[in-house]
Amino acid sequence: KIRIKLRDTGYGVSEEQKKIMFEPFERVGAESKKVDGAGIGLTITKYLVEMMDGNIDLESVVDKGSCFFVDIPIYEEAVVQT
């Protein structure tokens, strides 16, 4: 598999917030800030990653930032002889 990581030094999220992070229309942390968006970006991303037999998750520390990661399996190309 291949792992892609995206790290930020933002606000971070708590364990409780992490549980709902990928739910549609949840805008974790945006309640008290003027942040545009509908809250579906991570939901769509999760759906697409899972369609590729992958996984998406994050590690986060409040007031330190987060690290999102995507794991996608790598398949060997099948050789078909005719």
N, C-alpha and C positions, 0 to 999 in steps of 0.2 A: 504494500500500500504506500501511498504518498501522503504526507502530512503537510498542510499549508497552515501557517500561523499568522495571525494578525494581532499585534500587541498595541495597546494604547496606554497612556498615562492619565486617563480621565478620572471620573469619580468612582469607578468600580461599582460592583453590585453585591448585595448581601446574599446569603444562601437562600433566603425566602424569595428574593427577587429573581434569583437564578432559576428557581422552579417554574416561573411563569414567563421567562425571557422569550421563549419561542412560540408562545401562544398568540393567536391572531388578535390584533387591536390592543395588545398590552404595550404600553409605552413606558417601560421601566425607567424611572428617573426623570422622565420628561414632564411629570405632573407639575413641578414647581419651576420649570424652566421654559423659555420660549423656544421650543424645538419643533420645527415643522415635521409632518409625517403622519401616516395613518396607523402605524404600528403593525405593518404586515411584511416588511422587508425580511426580517429573520425567519418568519414563518414560511415564506416562499423559498428562501435559501435552504432551509431545513428540508422542505419537500423535494427540491431539486437534488440535493446531496443524497437523500435517502433513495431517490429514484436511480441513482448510480451505485447503489449498494454501499453508500458511504455513511459517515457519521459526522455530526457537528456538535460541538460543546464549547464550554469556556471555563477558564479558571479566573477567579477575580478576587481582589482584596479591596475592600471599601477604602476610599480616599487614596488608593495607590494605582488602580487601573485594572485592566482586564487583558486576557489573552484568549482570543477565539481560535479554535483550530478545527480544520476539516480533514478527515481521513477518507481517502478514496482508494479502493482497491485497484491494483494494476493487473490486468489480465494479459497473458501472453497471446499473441496473435495466432489464431488457429490456421494451420496450413492444410489446405484441402488439395489432394491430388486427384486428378481425373484421368 
